[in-house]
């Protein structure tokens, strides 16, 4: 198998299957309720602390 990471080994199937399950079970609202990453990005964008340089990594933005 070599040095395959999960994305190379399984492809996008796991992500697509997860999205399909959320959609089929009507759990989109609950997913959006607990989507912490989207909340953090929204707060950073609203407060003006979002990085303006698109090449800046997230860890560099947090440490400032």
Backbone as CSV, one residue per row, in Angstrom:
resi,resn,N_x,N_y,N_z,CA_x,CA_y,CA_z,C_x,C_y,C_z
1,UNK,0.814,-1.189,0.000,0.000,0.000,0.000,0.859,1.255,0.000
2,UNK,2.002,1.214,0.614,2.865,2.382,0.593,2.430,3.442,1.578
3,UNK,2.630,4.660,1.207,2.317,5.799,2.071,1.080,6.533,1.573
4,UNK,-0.045,5.862,1.555,-1.291,6.495,1.122,-1.998,7.116,2.317
5,UNK,-2.419,8.363,2.156,-3.234,8.955,3.208,-4.693,8.564,2.966
6,UNK,-5.574,8.938,3.870,-6.978,8.537,3.769,-7.641,9.049,2.500
7,UNK,-7.324,10.281,2.093,-7.946,10.847,0.902,-7.523,10.076,-0.341
8,UNK,-6.249,9.744,-0.428,-5.779,8.999,-1.598,-6.320,7.573,-1.598
9,UNK,-6.471,6.974,-0.422,-6.921,5.589,-0.332,-8.418,5.455,-0.568
10,UNK,-9.216,6.305,0.079,-10.670,6.201,-0.011,-11.285,7.170,-1.006
11,UNK,-10.576,8.225,-1.371,-11.119,9.216,-2.285,-12.122,10.107,-1.581
12,UNK,-12.979,10.721,-2.357,-13.991,11.635,-1.816,-15.253,10.898,-1.373
13,UNK,-15.266,9.602,-1.481,-16.460,8.817,-1.178,-16.952,8.960,0.247
14,UNK,-16.032,9.032,1.203,-16.427,9.140,2.604,-17.129,10.476,2.853
15,UNK,-16.592,11.549,2.303,-17.211,12.870,2.479,-18.572,12.934,1.808
16,UNK,-18.655,12.413,0.596,-19.921,12.427,-0.135,-20.957,11.568,0.583
17,UNK,-20.542,10.425,1.101,-21.472,9.554,1.824,-21.982,10.242,3.083
18,UNK,-21.093,10.948,3.795,-21.520,11.675,4.992,-22.531,12.755,4.668
19,UNK,-22.277,13.504,3.602,-23.216,14.550,3.180,-24.549,13.951,2.753
20,UNK,-24.498,12.830,2.059,-25.723,12.163,1.617,-26.548,11.689,2.808
21,UNK,-25.889,11.129,3.798,-26.604,10.662,4.992,-27.249,11.836,5.725
22,UNK,-26.504,12.940,5.875,-27.076,14.124,6.528,-28.303,14.627,5.776
23,UNK,-28.213,14.642,4.461,-29.330,15.137,3.654,-30.535,14.195,3.730
24,UNK,-30.288,12.902,3.581,-31.396,11.935,3.558,-32.118,11.850,4.902
25,UNK,-31.396,12.058,5.993,-32.020,11.988,7.310,-32.560,13.338,7.787
26,UNK,-32.379,14.376,6.968,-32.890,15.689,7.331,-32.148,16.317,8.506
27,UNK,-30.856,16.066,8.608,-30.070,16.547,9.734,-29.236,17.782,9.403
28,UNK,-29.527,18.473,8.313,-28.723,19.617,7.906,-28.740,20.722,8.961
29,UNK,-29.881,20.978,9.544,-29.980,22.020,10.567,-29.096,21.682,11.767
30,UNK,-29.123,20.444,12.201,-28.312,20.032,13.343,-26.826,20.118,13.017
31,UNK,-26.438,19.777,11.784,-25.040,19.895,11.373,-24.591,21.343,11.398
32,UNK,-25.416,22.227,10.854,-25.051,23.648,10.830,-25.010,24.231,12.236
33,UNK,-25.814,23.704,13.147,-25.822,24.157,14.524,-24.484,23.885,15.200
34,UNK,-23.873,22.737,14.915,-22.622,22.341,15.560,-21.410,22.482,14.645
35,UNK,-21.517,23.258,13.563,-20.398,23.467,12.645,-19.500,24.566,13.200
36,UNK,-18.555,24.174,14.033,-17.697,25.113,14.741,-16.787,25.882,13.791
37,UNK,-16.281,25.242,12.763,-15.365,25.906,11.824,-16.048,27.070,11.114
38,UNK,-17.267,26.880,10.650,-17.988,27.954,9.978,-18.263,29.104,10.944
39,UNK,-18.537,28.782,12.193,-18.782,29.821,13.195,-17.525,30.650,13.425
40,UNK,-16.379,29.993,13.574,-15.127,30.715,13.815,-14.787,31.601,12.624
41,UNK,-14.958,31.084,11.412,-14.681,31.887,10.218,-15.625,33.081,10.124
42,UNK,-16.878,32.885,10.457,-17.856,33.970,10.417,-17.520,35.049,11.434
43,UNK,-17.141,34.662,12.642,-16.779,35.631,13.675,-15.532,36.395,13.264
44,UNK,-14.539,35.702,12.722,-13.308,36.366,12.299,-13.584,37.355,11.172
45,UNK,-14.457,36.980,10.254,-14.793,37.861,9.137,-15.559,39.087,9.620
46,UNK,-16.485,38.889,10.540,-17.300,39.981,11.057,-16.483,40.943,11.910
47,UNK,-15.568,40.408,12.701,-14.787,41.262,13.597,-13.634,41.963,12.890
48,UNK,-13.386,41.588,11.653,-12.323,42.230,10.904,-10.955,41.652,11.164
49,UNK,-10.877,40.543,11.875,-9.579,39.951,12.166,-9.204,38.864,11.165
50,UNK,-10.000,38.700,10.125,-9.682,37.705,9.101,-8.459,38.163,8.328
51,UNK,-7.574,37.241,7.974,-6.375,37.635,7.230,-6.734,38.157,5.846
52,UNK,-6.058,39.213,5.430,-6.313,39.781,4.112,-5.434,39.140,3.060
53,UNK,-4.366,38.473,3.480,-3.457,37.814,2.557,-3.958,36.391,2.323
54,UNK,-4.391,36.036,1.105,-4.944,34.695,0.870,-3.905,33.586,1.002
55,UNK,-2.621,33.920,0.965,-1.602,32.880,1.111,-1.245,32.618,2.564
56,UNK,-1.796,33.413,3.495,-1.495,33.237,4.913,-2.176,31.978,5.428
57,UNK,-1.461,31.192,6.189,-2.008,29.986,6.789,-2.833,30.343,8.022
58,UNK,-3.744,29.467,8.394,-4.620,29.714,9.541,-3.802,29.837,10.819
59,UNK,-2.788,29.019,10.999,-1.983,29.064,12.216,-1.261,30.404,12.343
60,UNK,-0.861,31.011,11.229,-0.212,32.314,11.267,-1.211,33.384,11.682
61,UNK,-2.454,33.247,11.239,-3.496,34.227,11.571,-3.859,34.153,13.044
62,UNK,-3.914,32.961,13.604,-4.311,32.773,14.993,-3.246,33.304,15.934
63,UNK,-1.965,33.156,15.571,-0.896,33.546,16.470,-0.688,35.050,16.517
64,UNK,-1.299,35.804,15.614,-1.111,37.259,15.619,-1.896,37.935,16.702
